[in-house]
Amino acid sequence: MSNVEKFFKENMSEDGAVLNLRDKFLGLRGSMELAENPALATVKELILPGNQCADEGAEALANSPHLGNLEMLNLNHNDIGDDGAIAIANSEKLPNLKSLSMFGNVIGDEGAKAFAESPNSKKYIKLDLYKNQISATGNRYLTESEMLKNCEELEVYRD
């Protein structure tokens, strides 16, 4: 049994709707293995902060055929940059995603622009990009975006 399979058994809610893998240090390989797991089909909340999944792990999740029911995704503190953000923003495999948290990554203006321009952003209730590397230009993309006008909770500030 792989670590990812073990984590599934130990950290999945009884109804299969919530998978909390906070700080399990999955890394790139583990993130990719996770994205390929059919057990994700029932997951509505996927909590993955502190797993070092990087851009490639975010891209694997964005392309997973098993996340069609996902409503909330937490990818805080995962060394995700613009490529991973762009993949998530433009994913056709996350049709029910309404709440996305990518706090404390390394997303810049290109990632911000992808969220600002993606039609997928219209369904977001929450988008947290706080403490990334988004400049005033990227903040403007997000705060002036027509695609995000219905987002109730948009966090884009930087220290």
N, C-alpha and C positions, 0 to 999 in steps of 0.2 A: 504494500500500500504506500503510495507516495505521500509526501507531506500535505499536498493540496487535498487529497482525498481524506486524510486524517483530519485536517482543519474543517472540511465540510461537515464531517460527522460530529465534531466537537462544538462547532460554532453556528450551526444552522438552527433556526427556530423550529419548534415542533411542527408548525404548519408549512414550513419550507419557504416562507415569505421574506425572512430576514437572514442574511448571512453577514456576520460581523467578523471580519478578519483584520481588525485593527492591530497594527504593529506586529504582524507575523513575519515580516521581512521576506516576503515571497520572492522578491527580485524579479528580473525580467523573465526568466524561465518559468517560475511559478505563476506569474501573471498570465503568461501565454497558455500554460496548462489549465489554469482556472477558466480562461475564456473559452476553451474547447470543451468544457465539461457540461454535458446535457443536464445535469442536476440544477443548473442555473435557470432552467425554464420556469420554475415556480417562484423565483426570487423577485421581489418587488423593491427591496431595499438592500443595496450592496455597500458595505462599509469597509473601505480599504485604506485608511490613512496609514502612513508610515510603512509602506511595503516596497519602496524603491523600485516601482514598476517602470518608471521613466517613460519616454515617448513610445517606445515599442510596446510596452505593456498596455498603455492607454489605447494605442492603435489596435492591439489584439482584442481588447474589450469592445472597442467601437465596431469591430468587424465580427463580433461573436454572433452566431446564429441562434444563441440560446438566451438572449437578453430582451426578448420582445415584450416581456411583462414588467420590465424594470421601470420603476417610477422615481426612485431616489438613488443617486450615486455619489458617494463620498470618496474622492481621490486626493484628499489633503496630504501635503508633505510627501510627495512621491517623485520629486525631481522631473516633473513633466514640463516640457517646454512647448514652443509653438506647434511643432509637428503633432504632438499628442493632443493638444487643444483643438487643432484644426480637424483631426480625425474624429474626435468626440462631437464637435460642433456640426459636422457634416454627415454624421452617421445616419444611414437609413435603417440600421438594425436596432435603434433605440426609440421606437415610435411612441412609447408611453412615458418617456423621461420628462419629469416636471421639476425636479429639484436636483441641482448639480452643485457640488462643492469641490473646488480645486484650490483651496486656500493654501498659501505657503509653497507654491511650486516656482517654476522659473519661466512662466508664460510671459511673453512680451506683446508688443503691439500687433503682430501678425495673428497671434492667437485671439486677441481681443477683437480684431477686425473680423475674424471668422465667425465668432459668436454674434457680433453685431449684424452681419450680413446673412447668416443662415436662416432659412425659413423654419428650421427646427426650433429656433429660439422663441418663436411665437408661443409655444406651449409652456415655457418655463414660468414657474411661480417663484422659484428661487435660483439665482445664479451667484455663487460666491467665488470671486477671483481675487479676494483680498490678499495682500502681501505676496504679490508676484512682481514681475519686472515690467509692468505696464506703465508707460509714460502718460503725460497729460493728453497726448494725441490718442493713445489707446483708450484712456478713460472717456474721452470725447466720443470716440466711435461707439462705445457701449451706452453712455448716458443719452446720446442723441439717436440711438437706433430705433427705427420703426418696428423692427422685429422683436425688440425687448420692451415695447411700451406697456405691455400687460404684466410684466414681471414685477411682482409685489416686493421682492427682496433682492436687490441688486447691490452686491458688495464689490467695489472696485478700487478702494483706496490703497495707497502704499505709504510706508513710512518715509 
